[in-house]
Amino acid sequence: MHKLSKQPLIEVVFELHWGNKNSFPFDPNYRLIVGAVYEHIRNGFPEFETLPTINIPEEALPPNSKVIQYRFWAKNRRWPIVQMGPGILTVNMNKDYEKWESFKPIISDVVRKFLTAYPDRENLFIHKLVLKYLDAFPFDFLNNSILDFLESKLHVSINIDFENDERIERFSQNPLNLDFKLEYSLNEPEGLLGVRFLKAIIENREESLVMESYVISSERPPVEPDTESIMDWLDKAHDMTDFVFSNLIRGELERELR
């Protein structure tokens, strides 16, 4: 997708979920890994932040949940950021994201340094990979029909047929809220291709429709714990998120965003 002058993007997120073959789901090396990763990435991400979730013991976390506990910022708290928690590493970029070709090398470098820092490499396995893009479109839910917007601007048709039941007169048929997603089986890369729509208040306190397009690898993805395999998966995942976004905004909305 070519660069848009009125970029709706608010965040891009890469997630790497890992485990240790000998101790899944809890990795006894976790605390050591955090310090080791920081030593490897500190030139690019020198500012270290501990989040309140650090007080949650790993044993108290629900099965398969991933909680971020540490955050690493570039100098002066600039984006992108790196985040870590038990079994999860993320690289996040905000609305200043320009293009995949600029963001990809940052992910590649962080992944390579994580793999280098991991102390028990022979027992490391990749549990799941995620790439997602979040876009926001300002929208007045009270005075406008979000269903009309979805259909006319994003090519998504959803409605409820209430037929002629007289009780329909008791409420406005313009929903004040929504949150739904569609997921499709994906064979290249193997996993799920999804899109989610929800109402949210974004940074400037503006009511918006948020659209999240994402690819999630299959559980225990066919990806070796090496940078090349992971980045090959990511290139294919990015191609599919671009496919979703470019098709959803095609036509009138794309012209408005140019």
ABEGO torsion letter per residue (X at the ends): XBBBABBABABBBBBBBBBBAAAOABBAAAAAAAAAAAAAAAAABABBBBBAAAABBAAABBBGBBBBABBBBBBGGBOBBBBBBBGBBBBBBBAABABAAAAAAAAAAAAAAAAAABABAAABBBABBBBBBBBBBBBBAAABBAAAAAAAAAGBBBBBBAEABAAAAABBABBABBBBBBBBBBAOBBEBBBBBBBBBBBAAGBBBBBBBBBBBBBBGBBBBBBAAAAAAAAAAAAAAAAAAAAAAABEAAAAAAX
